[in-house]
Every structure is written in structure tokens, then in C-alpha cells.
Amino acid sequence: MDKSITHSDWSLIQSFLAVAETGSLSAAARQLNRSQPTLGRQIHALEDELGVSLFDRHARGLKLSEVGAQLFPMAQQMHVAMNAFSLTAAGQSQELEGSVRITASVFASHHLLPPILAQIRAAEPAIQLELVATDATENLLYREADIAVRMFRPEQMDIITKHLGEIRLCFCASRSYLDRAGRPNSPDDLLSHDLVGFDANEQIIIGMREMGWPVNRDSFATRCDFQTAYWELVRAGCGIGFSAVRVAEADPEVEVLDINVEIPALPVWLAAPQAMRQTTRIRRVWDMLAEGIKADL
């Protein structure tokens, strides 16, 4: 029996990769938007096709077998090649009509992009917009999004980028909290107040330490990693937190604190796969996003 993989078996390779990367059928099914039984059948079909066992089953999930570990990097190379093939083909489309998938952080998706996307929809009704609000880094080369709004400069090869400006940050708190606890007048006053920080994310701790504050996780009385909920905690009066100056100044319930501390600004970048940048509708959305974001910073 010929054990070679035919051209019709790419979906089986995808299933193998997803299970290898996630370690379980359930997690891989969520990643691929397939049912767990379907994924299980596909893994069994690939093993039958090859005549080998790709995974060792154990109580905590699936682990690559010795043969599976040897095949894994080859499957990854196939995945990269198939995505490059798809990107190049899709990038040749000159149709304006269709969808454009944009990914951005939860905070940018909530506070920055909605009015800009509304302007794009009004100007180009033939273009459908999909907004992926996530603080995870979507892989543009795997077509997880067509355009990304990033708060850092992407460094992947075959990705084009454009720096749009910077978002100024500030210390801020609700007026109700400040009326109750008093207003800090200097950096030294800050640590005597309730602080709102992140939970598992150490970005604020690292940033404050670099600015000279000896803080740790316990320095923050209230903690949350989900940025929209984080902002609501600050607005509700849980303590002093951090935000974009433009967002804090626009909220009548919140006061920007003047304590003679300059927080490093967040850079704003657009990014897109080089192959897709020339697609008519993606180029149009890219240009309007750049114009809208620049005007709003």
C-alpha cells in the first residue's frame, strides 16, 4: 500500500499541527473551528494513511510520538508554504467588494477604532469589516487578520509596517476616589494610594520599576488583565490607574493626575502581509485606517 500523502490530505496535516501545538483534541478543535470528533477522526485517518502512530495518549492529553516529533517540523514548513501560496493568490485580487479582517488590542478596539471603522463603512459600503479585539498577537502570515493595529513595531519578514504616531499615557483616577482619598501631588505620594494594576501581565510592574518605583504584584490592590474591564475599575473608584490621555480627558468622571511624571508613550503601527497589501480593498482600508488614526492621536 502506498503510504504517501495525496494532495487532498492537507486538512489532515492541519489537524496534526493543531493537536501537536495545543496538546489536546479539544483545544485544537477550538483553534480550527471544527468538532472534536471530526478532529479525532482526521488524526486517526492520517495515522492509518501513514501507517504510524503520531501521538502517545496520556491522561493530560496527547504528546507527539517519536515519529510525530520527526514529522512536526516538516508539517510546519508545509503550513508556511500553503499560507504563502494563499497570500500570494489572494493578493492579486482587484475586487473592491469583500471583507477585510482587522486585529487590534481590546483597548484600541473599544476606544480608538469604532468611529474610524464607521467612516470606512460610510465611504466604502461594498467592503465588510471584521474586527478581532484581542491582546494576543495574531499571525498575519497565517491569514488570521489582513491588517493589524499594533502598539509595537512588528518585525516579521514579509510584513510591511507604517508608524502612525504615539498615544500619550497618564496616571488617572475617578474624581470620586480622589475626593475620598486625596490627590497625590508628587511621585512619592503615589504608593500611599490604592493602585489598579494588571494580574498576570507584568507590563505595569516592569514599567514602574524602570521609572524608580519598587513595586511588586501586591502593590496593586485591584488587578485585572482585560483592558476594558481594567478601565471600568479605574472609573468606578478602585484607585489610581493608567490610561491614554485622550481617553481619560474625555471622561467627566475621571481626572488626569499632574505629578510631574512622564510615562513613555505607546507607538501605533499598522501592519499587513506584503502579499496582501496590494489587494484593492485592503489597500483602501489601510489608507483610511492610517488617515483616521493619525487624525485621532
SVG drawing of the C-alpha trace seen along z (x, -y; Angstrom):
<svg xmlns="http://www.w3.org/2000/svg" viewBox="-23 -68 38 70">
<polyline fill="none" stroke="black" stroke-width="0.4" points="0.0,0.0 1.3,-3.5 1.7,-5.4 2.4,-8.8 0.1,-11.7 -2.1,-12.9 -3.0,-16.5 -6.4,-16.0 -4.9,-15.4 -3.9,-19.0 -6.7,-19.2 -5.3,-16.2 -1.9,-17.9 -3.6,-21.0 -5.3,-18.8 -2.0,-17.1 -0.3,-20.6 -3.1,-21.9 -3.1,-18.9 0.7,-18.9 0.7,-22.6 -2.1,-22.6 -1.6,-19.1 -5.3,-18.2 -8.2,-17.5 -10.5,-19.9 -8.1,-22.8 -7.2,-22.0 -10.9,-21.8 -11.4,-25.3 -8.4,-26.6 -9.6,-25.2 -13.3,-25.7 -14.0,-22.0 -15.7,-19.5 -13.6,-17.3 -15.0,-14.0 -14.1,-15.3 -10.6,-16.1 -10.2,-12.8 -11.3,-11.0 -8.8,-13.1 -5.9,-12.2 -6.8,-8.5 -7.1,-8.8 -3.7,-10.4 -2.1,-7.7 -3.8,-5.0 -2.6,-6.7 1.0,-6.8 0.9,-3.5 2.4,-5.1 1.3,-6.4 1.7,-10.2 0.7,-10.7 1.1,-9.0 -2.1,-9.2 -1.9,-10.0 -4.3,-11.4 -3.4,-15.0 -3.9,-14.9 -1.8,-13.9 2.0,-14.1 3.9,-13.7 5.4,-10.2 8.9,-9.8 7.8,-9.6 5.3,-12.5 8.2,-14.7 10.2,-14.0 7.3,-14.9 6.3,-18.0 8.8,-20.5 8.1,-19.2 4.4,-19.8 5.2,-23.3 7.1,-24.0 4.1,-22.8 1.9,-25.2 4.2,-28.1 4.3,-27.2 0.5,-26.8 -0.1,-30.2 2.4,-31.9 0.6,-30.3 -2.8,-31.5 -1.5,-35.0 0.1,-35.4 -3.0,-34.3 -5.4,-36.4 -3.1,-39.4 -3.8,-39.5 -7.5,-40.3 -8.5,-43.7 -12.1,-43.4 -13.2,-46.2 -16.1,-44.2 -15.4,-41.7 -14.2,-41.6 -11.2,-42.9 -10.2,-41.5 -8.6,-43.9 -7.0,-42.9 -6.2,-45.3 -5.9,-45.3 -9.1,-45.3 -8.5,-48.8 -7.8,-50.2 -10.8,-48.2 -13.0,-49.8 -11.7,-53.4 -9.9,-54.2 -11.2,-52.2 -15.1,-52.3 -15.6,-55.9 -12.8,-55.2 -14.4,-52.0 -17.8,-53.7 -16.2,-56.3 -14.8,-53.5 -18.1,-51.8 -19.8,-55.0 -17.2,-55.7 -16.9,-52.1 -20.2,-50.2 -19.0,-47.3 -16.3,-46.5 -17.3,-44.3 -15.2,-44.9 -14.3,-42.2 -12.7,-43.5 -10.7,-41.0 -10.4,-42.6 -7.6,-40.7 -4.5,-41.3 -2.9,-38.2 -0.7,-38.7 -2.4,-37.4 -0.2,-35.9 -0.7,-38.0 1.2,-35.5 -1.3,-32.8 -4.2,-34.9 -5.5,-35.4 -6.0,-39.0 -5.4,-41.2 -4.4,-44.3 -3.1,-44.8 -3.1,-47.8 -0.1,-47.3 1.4,-49.1 4.9,-47.9 6.8,-47.6 6.2,-44.2 9.4,-42.6 8.2,-39.5 9.7,-39.1 7.3,-39.8 5.2,-42.2 5.0,-45.9 4.6,-48.4 3.7,-52.1 4.3,-54.2 1.2,-56.4 2.2,-58.3 2.1,-57.8 -0.6,-57.5 0.3,-59.6 -0.3,-57.8 -1.1,-59.2 -1.8,-58.4 -5.5,-59.0 -8.3,-58.1 -12.0,-58.7 -13.0,-62.0 -14.9,-60.0 -11.8,-58.2 -9.7,-61.3 -12.3,-63.2 -12.3,-60.3 -8.5,-59.5 -7.0,-62.8 -4.9,-63.9 -1.3,-63.0 1.0,-65.9 4.3,-64.2 5.6,-60.8 6.4,-59.9 2.7,-60.2 1.6,-57.6 2.5,-54.5 0.4,-55.6 -2.7,-55.3 -4.7,-52.3 -3.3,-51.3 -5.1,-49.4 -2.8,-47.1 -2.7,-44.1 -2.9,-40.5 -0.7,-38.0 0.6,-40.7 3.7,-42.3 3.9,-45.2 2.9,-47.9 5.2,-46.4 8.2,-46.4 7.4,-50.0 7.1,-51.4 10.3,-49.7 12.1,-51.2 10.8,-54.6 12.1,-54.1 9.1,-52.7 10.0,-49.5 6.6,-47.8 5.5,-44.2 2.2,-42.4 1.0,-43.1 1.4,-46.9 -1.8,-46.8 -4.9,-46.5 -7.1,-45.7 -5.8,-43.7 -7.3,-42.8 -5.7,-41.9 -8.7,-42.6 -8.2,-46.2 -11.8,-47.3 -12.7,-45.9 -9.5,-47.5 -10.6,-50.9 -14.0,-50.4 -12.4,-49.6 -10.5,-52.9 -13.7,-54.8 -15.6,-53.1 -13.1,-54.4 -10.9,-51.4 -7.8,-53.5 -5.2,-55.2 -4.5,-53.6 -3.2,-54.2 -4.8,-55.2 -4.4,-57.1 -4.6,-60.8 -7.2,-61.3 -9.5,-58.7 -9.1,-60.0 -9.6,-63.6 -12.8,-62.7 -14.4,-61.1 -16.0,-63.6 -15.8,-61.0 -12.0,-60.8 -9.2,-63.2 -5.7,-63.2 -3.1,-63.5 -0.3,-66.0 2.5,-64.6 5.5,-65.6 6.0,-62.1 6.1,-61.4 5.1,-57.9 6.6,-56.6 4.1,-56.9 2.8,-53.9 3.8,-53.8 1.0,-53.0 1.8,-50.9 -0.2,-49.4 1.0,-46.1 -0.1,-43.9 1.4,-41.0 3.4,-42.3 1.5,-40.0 -1.9,-41.3 -1.1,-45.0 -1.8,-45.4 -5.3,-43.9 -7.6,-46.8 -9.9,-46.6 -7.1,-46.0 -5.1,-49.0 -8.2,-51.1 -8.9,-50.2 -5.2,-50.5 -5.2,-54.1 -8.3,-55.1 -7.2,-53.5 -3.9,-55.4 -5.6,-58.7 -8.2,-58.2 -5.8,-57.0 -3.3,-59.8 -6.0,-62.4 -7.2,-61.0 -3.8,-60.8"/>
</svg>
